[in-house]
């Protein structure tokens, strides 16, 4: 059992909720962030009590121009 599973179990017991519902609640914010990133619009994402995530405008220009400095 992972740490995440243990925490979900404790929350489920404490609040008398089904484990599946608690797991859904815990994972929702990351599902939301994933969906926003997949759109490719580079929108800012704010996850309450976790942080605000945004894309550096210079990196967007760099990516859109297709230029990379990676050595192969």
C-alpha positions as CSV (number, residue, x, y, z in Angstrom):
1,X,0.0,0.0,0.0
2,X,1.4,3.4,-1.0
3,X,1.5,6.5,1.2
4,X,-1.3,7.9,-1.0
5,X,-3.5,4.9,-0.4
6,X,-2.9,5.1,3.3
7,X,-3.9,8.8,3.4
8,X,-7.0,8.1,1.3
9,X,-8.0,5.3,3.7
10,X,-7.5,7.6,6.7
11,X,-9.6,10.4,5.1
12,X,-12.3,7.9,4.1
13,X,-12.5,6.6,7.7
14,X,-12.4,10.0,9.3
15,X,-15.2,11.5,7.2
16,X,-17.2,8.3,6.7
17,X,-16.9,8.4,2.9
18,X,-16.4,5.6,0.4
19,X,-12.8,5.2,-0.6
20,X,-13.6,5.6,-4.3
21,X,-15.2,9.0,-3.6
22,X,-12.2,10.2,-1.6
23,X,-9.8,9.0,-4.3
24,X,-11.8,10.8,-7.0
25,X,-11.7,14.0,-4.9
26,X,-7.9,13.7,-4.3
27,X,-7.1,13.1,-7.9
28,X,-9.5,15.6,-9.5
29,X,-7.1,18.6,-9.3
30,X,-4.4,16.7,-11.2
31,X,-6.9,15.5,-13.8
32,X,-8.0,19.1,-14.3
33,X,-4.4,20.3,-14.6
34,X,-3.7,17.6,-17.1
35,X,-6.7,18.5,-19.3
36,X,-5.7,22.2,-19.3
37,X,-2.1,21.3,-20.4
38,X,-3.4,19.0,-23.1
39,X,-5.3,21.9,-24.7
40,X,-2.0,23.6,-25.5
41,X,-3.2,27.1,-24.9
42,X,-0.6,27.7,-22.1
43,X,-3.2,28.9,-19.7
44,X,-2.2,29.6,-16.1
45,X,-3.4,26.9,-13.6
46,X,-4.1,27.8,-10.0
47,X,-4.5,24.9,-7.5
48,X,-5.7,26.2,-4.2
49,X,-3.2,25.6,-1.3
50,X,-0.7,24.1,-3.8
51,X,0.4,26.8,-6.2
52,X,0.0,28.8,-9.4
53,X,1.6,27.4,-12.5
54,X,2.2,29.3,-15.6
55,X,4.3,29.1,-18.8
56,X,7.2,31.5,-19.3
57,X,6.3,33.6,-22.4
58,X,9.9,33.3,-23.7
59,X,9.7,29.5,-23.6
60,X,6.4,29.6,-25.6
61,X,8.1,31.6,-28.3
62,X,11.0,29.2,-28.3
63,X,8.8,26.2,-28.6
64,X,6.5,27.7,-31.2
65,X,9.5,28.7,-33.4
66,X,10.6,25.0,-33.3
67,X,14.1,25.9,-32.3
68,X,15.8,23.8,-29.6
69,X,19.3,23.8,-28.2
70,X,19.4,20.1,-27.4
71,X,22.5,18.2,-28.5
72,X,21.8,14.8,-30.0
